[in-house]
Amino acid sequence: MLCLLPLSAWGQRMPLWHGEGGARLDFDADRLWNYNGYEHSRWGGGLWLDCAPRRTNGDRLGFELWAGYGLRDHELKGGLGFEVKFGRSRCGLTQYIYVGRDYVAAASRQMGSQSLLDVGGLSTLLNRRLSDRAMAVWGYRWQAGRTSMAVDATGFAGGRLFDATRLLYRTAGDTIAEEDGAELNWSMRTPAGLSVRATVAATWPERALTVRLLVQYRRTFSLRPFELGLYLQGGVTPPRTPYIYMYDLGGTAVVPFLFDRTMLSVGVNEYTANAFGLSNVRLGLQRPLFSIWNNVLVVGSKPRPFVEARAMWGHLWGQDGEGCLEHEGFRLQAPHRGVVEAVAGADALLLWGVTEWGAAVAWRVWPEAQARPAVFFTARLSL
């Protein structure tokens, strides 16, 4: 976590060159370093070229090239992307095509791509169960008023880098079973904070057809002198859904950082569900209790206290009385009784550079109350 904070100050893209007609070449800083539970550290880089060639009726073309190398799996990944934004389109219609090889999180609840700027949402760095995919994507995105929509078709070939007991590595002589498939995705994002993603997918050689719906709402309300943050997420899949399209409800109990879209007392890959709901309600002060800054030491403090309530529930179709289900060799456990946590803390106890450091304590309230609270650090970027 500490490695990514200074880099984040640059933003997602760093300008390298500007040309005529608004052409530009950027370096994608989010590709420089990443971490997950399978590869551990991944190092790489990405380039983005944006240009507007002559005689294209105002169309803008974009090209992406990236590569990365994992230190634990010793495998190279990369991709090449192309997009064209049609200049005559009133709705900002953009066509995009992408081919490449990458690892994709199985049973993911992630609604969109993650940025290093979003420190609190980077719980995806704990992803362990990944699928290796060579893929091709073709799609369109557009604006309907202030609402963004996209539809794309994806074909992939690859396999799961895990089984029911452990992670699988080719460098260790493990065999990766083939798992290919195709997807049709539709997504929507509104300025009010509502996001929806619907998927129809087929996989083979173990033939399976499934559908998937994921809905998310995130909004911050001003209730002076307080600020109310609301994060809601829910999803559903039908019975006998392949594991990779179910919902992994694992949390971040193994790390001392406060992530805002997960449960803090739940372990990695601890829970799975076909249908689930998750909420995080946060109430904090808009303005700090006081403000201190030292220009010589370049440190300060602007503490903003907050409290949170987090809750999660999930269900597996065909589960037994304990919420368990044997599926594809896995013994899956659903949070069928629910999980409730309480959090209290303060942001910006220490200002250091562009990072606001804070601290918090969290309790498991239900179903088995913790005897002692867990202590966490908070980190926010003040750019």
MIKOLDO-779499 format. One line per 5 residues: number of its first residue (from 1); their letters; for each residue x, y, z of C-alpha. Coordinates in pm, whole numbers, m for minus. Example, Ala and Ser with C-alpha at 12.3 -4.5 7.8 and 13.67 -1.06 7.14 Angstrom:
2
1> AS> 1230/m450/780; 1367/m106/714
//
This chain:
383
1> MLCLL> 0/0/0; 276/242/87; 437/194/m254; 135/322/m445; 64/642/m255
6> PLSAW> 341/868/m395; 268/743/m748; m99/829/m711; m16/1196/m685; 52/1197/m1060
11> GQRMP> m299/1079/m1142; m384/792/m1372; m203/929/m1677; 117/1129/m1705; 152/1346/m2020
16> LWHGE> 460/1265/m2230; 398/1460/m2552; 153/1710/m2702; 112/1762/m3076; m97/1955/m3324
21> GGARL> m474/1921/m3327; m486/1817/m2962; m287/1496/m3015; m117/1366/m2702; 79/1069/m2571
26> DFDAD> 33/970/m2206; 193/715/m1975; m64/511/m1780; 62/530/m1422; m190/271/m1301
31> RLWNY> m1/10/m1504; 336/80/m1341; 277/m120/m1023; m9/m339/m906; m51/m601/m637
36> NGYEH> m282/m898/m595; m283/m1216/m389; m183/m1436/m683; 93/m1249/m867; 201/m1047/m565
41> SRWGG> 376/m748/m727; 321/m679/m1095; 544/m427/m1271; 482/m284/m1614; 374/18/m1809
46> GLWLD> 116/150/m2050; 95/412/m2325; m213/596/m2452; m213/790/m2781; m506/1025/m2850
51> CAPRR> m526/1193/m3190; m765/1348/m3444; m646/1265/m3799; m750/1489/m4088; m1048/1399/m4307
56> TNGDR> m1226/1208/m4032; m1523/1445/m3974; m1405/1528/m3623; m1355/1167/m3514; m1096/1112/m3240
61> LGFEL> m885/798/m3231; m729/642/m2925; m469/365/m2902; m361/180/m2588; m60/m49/m2544
66> WAGYG> 37/m203/m2213; 245/m485/m2064; 307/m624/m1715; 512/m897/m1547; 420/m1078/m1224
71> LRDHE> 702/m1152/m980; 532/m1458/m825; 400/m1632/m1138; 676/m1516/m1378; 424/m1459/m1657
76> LKGGL> 397/m1171/m1905; 59/m1007/m1971; m31/m735/m2212; m289/m586/m2441; m363/m362/m2735
81> GFEVK> m671/m142/m2755; m828/89/m3011; m1123/328/m2987; m1286/584/m3211; m1517/857/m3083
86> FGRSR> m1747/960/m3366; m1735/1336/m3411; m2083/1368/m3563; m2251/1167/m3288; m2470/1375/m3055
91> CGLTQ> m2452/1111/m2781; m2072/1075/m2781; m2085/731/m2942; m1751/552/m2908; m1651/216/m3052
96> YIYVG> m1377/20/m2879; m1185/m297/m2962; m936/m470/m2734; m723/m784/m2756; m484/m909/m2493
101> RDYVA> m397/m1150/m2217; m465/m1072/m1853; m584/m1221/m1524; m949/m1167/m1434; m1086/m1199/m1079
106> AASRQ> m1328/m1490/m1038; m1668/m1420/m877; m1582/m1050/m873; m1807/m779/m727; m1605/m505/m898
111> MGSQS> m1832/m276/m1097; m1558/m105/m1299; m1184/m56/m1327; m986/43/m1020; m756/343/m1002
116> LLDVG> m459/400/m774; m625/730/m684; m900/537/m505; m707/424/m200; m1012/327/6
121> GLSTL> m1154/107/m268; m841/m95/m341; m956/m409/m161; m908/m582/m498; m537/m604/m419
126> LNRRL> m627/m910/m206; m769/m1100/m506; m630/m1456/m505; m868/m1655/m725; m798/m1540/m1079
131> SDRAM> m860/m1676/m1428; m596/m1654/m1700; m762/m1524/m2016; m662/m1441/m2371; m954/m1225/m2478
136> AVWGY> m1103/m1010/m2750; m1359/m736/m2674; m1574/m535/m2914; m1819/m278/m2786; m1980/64/m2789
141> RWQAG> m2041/327/m2522; m2253/641/m2537; m2428/911/m2331; m2804/933/m2278; m2827/1276/m2122
146> RTSMA> m2584/1256/m1830; m2615/877/m1805; m2332/664/m1947; m2410/330/m2112; m2203/58/m2278
151> VDATG> m2257/m276/m2446; m1981/m516/m2547; m1917/m873/m2655; m1620/m1068/m2518; m1469/m1398/m2621
156> FAGGR> m1200/m1561/m2408; m983/m1871/m2382; m797/m1970/m2068; m837/m2145/m1736; m868/m2103/m1359
161> LFDAT> m548/m2040/m1167; m691/m2202/m854; m880/m2506/m735; m1073/m2586/m418; m760/m2613/m203
166> RLLYR> m483/m2390/m341; m351/m2155/m609; m208/m2310/m927; 120/m2202/m1090; 258/m2323/m1422
171> TAGDT> 610/m2260/m1294; 541/m2516/m1018; 428/m2776/m1273; 55/m2732/m1210; m186/m2809/m1492
176> IAEED> m437/m2536/m1576; m764/m2689/m1694; m915/m2528/m2003; m1208/m2291/m1951; m1324/m2088/m2251
181> GAELN> m1632/m1876/m2297; m1816/m1576/m2432; m2000/m1286/m2267; m2244/m1015/m2362; m2235/m724/m2117
186> WSMRT> m2452/m416/m2072; m2367/m148/m1818; m2510/185/m1706; m2379/458/m1478; m2585/761/m1370
191> PAGLS> m2464/1090/m1217; m2682/1016/m914; m2449/730/m815; m2641/431/m953; m2447/170/m1155
196> VRATV> m2586/m148/m1315; m2409/m431/m1498; m2591/m724/m1661; m2411/m1022/m1815; m2515/m1319/m2026
201> AATWP> m2234/m1576/m2045; m2159/m1921/m2180; m1859/m2138/m2085; m1713/m2462/m2220; m1589/m2742/m2237
206> ERALT> m1797/m2780/m1917; m2103/m2636/m2087; m2289/m2378/m1885; m2513/m2082/m1966; m2580/m1818/m1704
211> VRLLV> m2696/m1462/m1645; m2570/m1217/m1386; m2697/m886/m1247; m2494/m651/m1028; m2634/m321/m896
216> QYRRT> m2447/m56/m700; m2536/281/m548; m2283/522/m405; m2366/877/m298; m2255/1138/m46
221> FSLRP> m2511/1375/104; m2443/1707/276; m2620/1735/613; m2429/2026/759; m2226/2011/968
226> FELGL> m2222/1638/882; m2160/1438/569; m2354/1116/505; m2194/856/280; m2404/569/146
231> YLQGG> m2272/262/m36; m2513/m15/m137; m2444/m317/m356; m2645/m624/m449; m2642/m900/m707
236> VTPPR> m2810/m1221/m817; m2731/m1522/m1037; m2941/m1835/m1106; m2881/m2183/m956; m2589/m2391/m1088
241> TPYIY> m2399/m2080/m1194; m2027/m2150/m1260; m1817/m2036/m965; m1644/m1765/m1171; m1981/m1588/m1216
246> MYDLG> m2099/m1616/m855; m2019/m1346/m595; m1710/m1365/m375; m1801/m1194/m47; m1458/m1227/107
251> GTAVV> m1336/m934/316; m1010/m771/420; m956/m898/775; m589/m980/708; m474/m623/643
256> PFLFD> m464/m317/874; m617/m71/624; m975/52/623; m1132/m33/286; m1474/116/219
261> RTMLS> m1649/m145/0; m1602/m463/197; m1637/m622/541; m1341/m567/772; m1385/m877/994
266> VGVNE> m1435/m1125/707; m1144/m1322/563; m1038/m1345/198; m1265/m1587/2; m1450/m1671/327
271> YTANA> m1802/m1627/188; m1967/m1682/m153; m2324/m1623/m270; m2564/m1646/m562; m2765/m1357/m420
276> FGLSN> m2632/m1094/m181; m2671/m747/m38; m2404/m524/118; m2430/m179/275; m2198/77/429
281> VRLGL> m2342/387/597; m2091/650/708; m2156/971/906; m1873/1219/957; m1792/1586/1003
286> QRPLF> m1756/1794/687; m1504/2030/846; m1209/1931/1068; m1217/1986/1443; m901/2199/1407
291> SIWNN> m625/2263/1154; m250/2255/1217; 26/2282/954; 405/2317/982; 569/2454/666
296> VLVVG> 916/2351/783; 837/1984/855; 562/1972/587; 326/1789/822; m3/1880/982
301> SKPRP> m334/1762/1119; m701/1823/1028; m894/1551/1213; m1247/1466/1091; m1421/1208/1314
306> FVEAR> m1664/956/1162; m1874/651/1249; m1986/368/1019; m2229/78/1016; m2160/m210/774
311> AMWGH> m2383/m508/698; m2381/m801/455; m2609/m1095/374; m2583/m1370/114; m2757/m1688/m3
316> LWGQD> m2654/m1994/m206; m2928/m2171/m403; m2955/m2524/m260; m2758/m2445/57; m2804/m2657/368
321> GEGCL> m2917/m2533/709; m2568/m2396/783; m2553/m2200/458; m2309/m2442/291; m2311/m2585/m62
326> EHEGF> m2088/m2834/m244; m2032/m2690/m592; m1765/m2766/m856; m1543/m2926/m591; m1573/m2625/m359
331> RLQAP> m1739/m2624/m20; m1895/m2279/m33; m2025/m2087/267; m2284/m1810/246; m2331/m1538/513
336> HRGVV> m2691/m1659/550; m2724/m1517/902; m2577/m1185/800; m2269/m998/922; m2283/m660/1098
341> EAVAG> m1988/m435/1191; m1950/m98/1365; m1662/141/1294; m1542/463/1460; m1240/671/1371
346> ADALL> m1097/996/1239; m950/1089/901; m656/1328/849; m502/1288/1192; m170/1326/1012
351> LWGVT> m118/1520/688; 198/1412/509; 250/1526/151; m67/1455/m50; m183/1181/187
356> EWGAA> m421/1220/480; m355/944/735; m611/850/997; m704/569/1233; m1017/370/1317
361> VAWRV> m1143/81/1529; m1399/m178/1413; m1611/m433/1598; m1791/m741/1471; m2139/m696/1620
366> WPEAQ> m2320/m995/1464; m2336/m1296/1451; m2037/m1350/1684; m1936/m1030/1861; m1563/m960/1889
371> ARPAV> m1416/m931/2237; m1172/m661/2122; m1195/m403/1842; m960/m428/1546; m741/m124/1472
376> FFTAR> m708/11/1116; m530/290/933; m714/513/688; m555/683/386; m703/946/157
381> LSL> m543/1155/m115; m587/1533/m91; m515/1632/m452
//
